[in-house]
Amino acid sequence: MMLRRSRQAAFAVVATLLLAAALAPAATAHRGHDGALRDLLRAAIATAPFHSTKVAARAGYGPFPGGAPLHECISSLDGTGAMGFHWLDPDNLSTNLDVRKPQVLVYAPDRHGRLDLVALEYVVFKADWDAAHPGTTPMLFDQMFMETGSPNRYDIPAFYSLHVWLWRSNPSGLYAPFNPRVSCDPSGKQAGITAPRSVGAIDADVASARVPVGRFTCSIRSA
């Protein structure tokens, strides 16, 4: 039943994006908007299988190592919503950005502790991007990435990121970092940073991530 609902949600999102792209008048549509719709459709088709965490794990995604801040469910510090659990593909950390290959899948816990795919996150470390593309800011979907400096609450180097709430509507905006419709509390109430019951059962390979004492770092491949 759960898998069936996930498939239905995926089909609904893809169908909506297909319809929006098809109805965009070629003569009057803003080129950036039209291109963003097509890119959203490409991202939806590519990531729809990852509603299954088993499929995501086979594709190389997995939770951050225990002890790293990003291993936990992430909520906003001002109570305006949450992100959820971040599953990283460490082999995809590079300056080559592709809408079909997000670096991170974002899962939100439901009231039973199960994980639902809600968003995609595209991430590149600031030092690597600036070295490869000096004087620029990364963009996808006609949107500029948000810059997060260091030190930060995630205990990782400075980075650029863009969230895309493709799989759960976000009243704060499609590209906002936090979603008020996501909670880290299995009961549905907002919380700071907490882990639902299912997290202890998640076992995925994030071998390229290293966890020194008190910090999380990971390598990035050259473009």
C-alpha positions as CSV (number, residue, x, y, z in Angstrom):
1,M,0.0,0.0,0.0
2,M,2.8,2.4,0.9
3,L,4.7,1.7,-2.3
4,R,1.5,2.1,-4.3
5,R,0.9,5.6,-2.8
6,S,4.4,6.6,-3.6
7,R,4.0,5.5,-7.2
8,Q,0.8,7.4,-7.5
9,A,2.4,10.6,-6.1
10,A,5.3,10.2,-8.5
11,F,3.0,9.8,-11.5
12,A,1.0,12.8,-10.4
13,V,4.0,15.0,-10.2
14,V,5.4,13.9,-13.5
15,A,2.0,14.3,-15.2
16,T,1.6,17.8,-13.8
17,L,5.1,18.8,-15.0
18,L,4.4,17.3,-18.5
19,L,1.2,19.2,-18.7
20,A,2.8,22.5,-17.6
21,A,5.6,22.1,-20.1
22,A,3.2,21.2,-22.9
23,L,0.9,24.2,-22.3
24,A,3.7,26.7,-22.1
25,P,3.2,28.9,-25.2
26,A,6.4,28.8,-27.2
27,A,6.0,32.3,-28.5
28,T,5.3,33.9,-25.1
29,A,6.9,31.7,-22.4
30,H,9.9,33.1,-20.6
31,R,12.9,31.0,-21.8
32,G,14.2,30.6,-18.3
33,H,10.8,29.5,-16.9
34,D,10.3,27.1,-19.8
35,G,13.7,25.6,-19.4
36,A,13.2,25.2,-15.6
37,L,9.9,23.3,-16.2
38,R,11.7,20.9,-18.5
39,D,14.5,20.4,-16.0
40,L,12.0,19.8,-13.2
41,L,10.5,17.1,-15.3
42,R,13.9,15.5,-16.0
43,A,14.6,15.6,-12.3
44,A,11.2,14.0,-11.4
45,I,11.7,11.2,-13.9
46,A,15.2,10.5,-12.7
47,T,14.4,10.5,-9.0
48,A,11.0,8.9,-8.9
49,P,12.4,5.4,-8.2
50,F,14.0,6.8,-5.0
51,H,10.7,6.9,-3.2
52,S,12.0,3.4,-2.2
53,T,15.0,3.8,0.1
54,K,16.2,0.3,-1.0
55,V,16.4,1.6,-4.6
56,A,18.2,4.7,-3.4
57,A,20.7,2.7,-1.4
58,R,21.4,0.5,-4.4
59,A,22.1,3.7,-6.4
60,G,24.7,4.8,-3.9
61,Y,22.7,7.1,-1.6
62,G,22.8,6.6,2.2
63,P,22.5,8.5,5.5
64,F,25.5,10.4,6.9
65,P,27.6,8.5,9.4
66,G,26.4,8.4,13.0
67,G,27.8,11.3,15.0
68,A,27.7,13.7,12.1
69,P,25.0,16.5,12.5
70,L,23.6,15.6,9.1
71,H,22.9,12.1,10.3
72,E,20.0,13.5,12.2
73,C,16.7,14.9,11.0
74,I,17.2,18.7,10.4
75,S,14.7,21.3,11.6
76,S,14.9,25.1,11.3
77,L,16.2,26.9,14.4
78,D,13.3,29.3,14.4
79,G,10.4,26.8,14.2
80,T,9.5,27.6,10.6
81,G,9.7,24.0,9.4
82,A,12.2,21.2,8.7
83,M,14.2,19.6,6.0
84,G,14.3,16.0,7.1
85,F,16.9,13.3,6.7
86,H,19.7,13.8,4.2
87,W,20.9,10.8,2.1
88,L,24.1,11.6,0.3
89,D,25.7,10.0,-2.8
90,P,29.3,10.7,-2.0
91,D,30.5,9.7,-5.4
92,N,28.5,12.5,-6.9
93,L,30.2,15.3,-5.0
94,S,31.8,17.3,-7.8
95,T,31.5,20.6,-9.6
96,N,29.6,18.9,-12.4
97,L,26.0,19.6,-11.6
98,D,23.2,17.7,-13.3
99,V,19.5,18.1,-12.6
100,R,19.1,14.3,-13.0
101,K,21.7,13.6,-10.3
102,P,21.1,15.4,-7.0
103,Q,23.9,15.0,-4.5
104,V,21.3,14.5,-1.7
105,L,17.9,13.0,-1.4
106,V,15.8,14.5,1.4
107,Y,13.4,12.2,3.3
108,A,10.8,13.2,5.9
109,P,9.6,10.8,8.6
110,D,5.9,10.0,8.8
111,R,4.0,9.3,12.0
112,H,5.1,5.6,11.9
113,G,8.8,6.5,11.5
114,R,8.9,5.5,7.8
115,L,10.8,7.8,5.4
116,D,9.1,9.6,2.5
117,L,11.0,11.2,-0.3
118,V,10.1,14.9,-0.2
119,A,12.9,17.0,-1.8
120,L,16.2,17.0,-3.7
121,E,19.2,18.9,-2.8
122,Y,22.0,19.9,-5.1
123,V,25.3,20.7,-3.3
124,V,28.8,21.7,-4.2
125,F,31.6,22.8,-1.9
126,K,32.3,26.5,-2.2
127,A,36.1,26.2,-2.4
128,D,35.9,23.7,-5.3
129,W,33.2,25.7,-7.2
130,D,35.1,29.0,-6.8
131,A,38.3,27.4,-8.0
132,A,36.6,25.8,-11.1
133,H,34.2,28.8,-11.8
134,P,35.7,31.9,-10.3
135,G,33.3,34.9,-9.9
136,T,30.2,32.8,-10.4
137,T,27.4,31.2,-8.3
138,P,26.0,27.8,-9.3
139,M,22.6,27.8,-10.8
140,L,20.0,25.1,-11.7
141,F,16.3,25.4,-12.7
142,D,17.0,29.1,-13.3
143,Q,17.7,29.5,-9.6
144,M,20.9,30.6,-7.9
145,F,22.3,28.4,-5.1
146,M,22.3,29.6,-1.5
147,E,25.7,30.0,0.1
148,T,26.4,28.7,3.6
149,G,29.6,29.7,5.2
150,S,31.8,27.9,7.7
151,P,31.6,27.2,10.6
152,N,28.0,26.1,10.3
153,R,25.5,23.9,12.2
154,Y,26.2,21.0,9.8
155,D,29.9,21.0,10.7
156,I,31.0,20.8,7.1
157,P,33.1,23.2,4.9
158,A,31.4,26.2,3.2
159,F,29.1,25.1,0.4
160,Y,26.5,26.2,-2.1
161,S,23.1,24.4,-2.1
162,L,19.7,24.4,-3.7
163,H,16.7,22.5,-2.3
164,V,13.9,21.5,-4.7
165,W,10.7,20.4,-3.0
166,L,9.6,18.3,-5.9
167,W,7.9,15.5,-4.0
168,R,6.1,17.6,-1.3
169,S,4.5,21.0,-1.7
170,N,6.1,23.7,0.2
171,P,4.1,26.9,1.2
172,S,7.5,28.7,1.6
173,G,8.4,28.1,-2.0
174,L,9.6,25.3,-4.3
175,Y,13.3,26.2,-3.6
176,A,13.1,27.3,0.0
177,P,15.4,25.5,2.4
178,F,12.8,24.5,5.0
179,N,9.2,23.3,4.7
180,P,6.6,24.0,7.3
181,R,4.8,20.8,6.2
182,V,7.7,18.6,7.3
183,S,8.4,17.7,10.9
184,C,11.2,15.8,12.5
185,D,8.9,14.6,15.3
186,P,7.2,11.2,14.4
187,S,4.0,12.5,16.2
188,G,3.8,15.3,13.7
189,K,4.8,18.0,16.1
190,Q,7.7,20.3,15.3
191,A,10.9,19.5,17.1
192,G,14.5,20.7,17.0
193,I,16.7,17.8,15.8
194,T,15.5,14.3,16.6
195,A,15.6,10.9,15.0
196,P,12.5,8.7,14.4
197,R,12.5,5.1,15.4
198,S,13.4,3.8,11.9
199,V,16.8,5.5,11.8
200,G,18.5,2.8,13.8
201,A,17.4,0.2,11.2
202,I,18.9,2.1,8.3
203,D,22.1,0.6,7.0
204,A,23.7,2.1,3.9
205,D,27.2,2.5,2.5
206,V,28.7,5.9,2.8
207,A,32.3,4.6,2.7
208,S,33.8,7.7,1.2
209,A,32.7,9.9,4.1
210,R,35.2,10.2,6.9
211,V,34.2,11.1,10.5
212,P,37.1,12.6,12.5
213,V,36.4,13.3,16.2
214,G,33.7,16.0,16.4
215,R,33.6,16.7,12.7
216,F,32.2,15.4,9.4
217,T,34.2,15.9,6.2
218,C,34.0,14.3,2.8
219,S,36.1,14.4,-0.3
220,I,35.2,15.9,-3.6
221,R,36.3,14.8,-7.0
222,S,37.8,17.2,-9.5
223,A,35.6,18.2,-12.3
